[in-house]
């Protein structure tokens, strides 16, 4: 009888180890295809290495985040004015809108969840360093970015939620910047 107990224990251990192994392999498979990329993994074509971002007065926070993301990709952002003539491309922001709205209430009719959104159109103009002559500029079709993210709100922790809202906005700016860079990467 003791040999039967021994075989049953080995049988249970075998199946437990097999299940663990299958779970481990599936987790490794999931990690390998998550789209994670290291910095400077976006290779921008040469005409998009130096960019002028127009209409940044309506989105100065966005400009700062876009500049950081562009520098991580190996490019540089030129400020409107003195050095604008060195830009090989222009990104024109249009209809820039951002805000928040209530998504859910508690049973006491207090705000429970907000939705932060960011919407704008952008146009890419490839000038190859000649901004003054629009005849040589090549315009890419206008694209629309529409991103939103919700977050929970607790009025008892309003100070922490203000910081959370700031971080969510920055995340929206980073995502929009990443989408623009991906568009630049695959544009010819």
BELSULUR-V345465 format. One record per backbone hydrogen bond with DSSP energy under -0.5 kcal/mol. CO is the residue of the C=O (numbers start at 1). NH is the residue of the N-H. If there is no record, write none. Layout:
BEGIN
CO/NH, CO/NH
END
This chain:
BEGIN
1/5, 2/6, 3/7, 4/8, 5/9, 6/10, 7/11, 8/12, 9/13, 10/14, 11/15, 12/16, 13/17, 14/18, 15/19, 16/20, 17/21, 18/22, 19/23, 20/24, 21/25, 22/26, 23/27, 24/28, 25/29, 26/30, 27/31, 28/32, 29/33, 31/34, 38/41, 41/43, 42/44, 45/48, 46/49, 49/51, 49/76, 50/88, 50/89, 51/53, 51/78, 52/54, 52/91, 54/93, 55/58, 56/59, 59/63, 60/64, 61/65, 62/66, 63/67, 64/68, 65/69, 66/70, 67/71, 68/72, 69/73, 70/75, 71/74, 73/44, 76/51, 78/53, 81/84, 83/86, 84/87, 87/129, 88/127, 88/128, 89/52, 90/92, 90/125, 91/54, 91/93, 92/123, 94/121, 97/119, 99/117, 101/115, 104/112, 104/113, 106/109, 110/106, 112/153, 113/103, 113/104, 114/151, 115/101, 116/149, 117/99, 118/147, 119/97, 120/145, 121/94, 122/143, 123/92, 123/125, 124/140, 125/90, 125/127, 126/138, 127/130, 129/131, 132/134, 133/136, 137/139, 138/126, 143/122, 145/120, 147/118, 149/116, 151/114, 154/157, 155/158, 157/161, 158/162, 159/163, 160/164, 161/165, 162/166, 163/167, 164/168, 165/169, 166/170, 167/171, 168/172, 169/173, 170/174, 171/175, 172/176, 173/177, 174/178, 175/179, 176/180, 177/181, 178/182, 179/183, 180/184, 181/185, 182/186, 183/187, 184/187
END
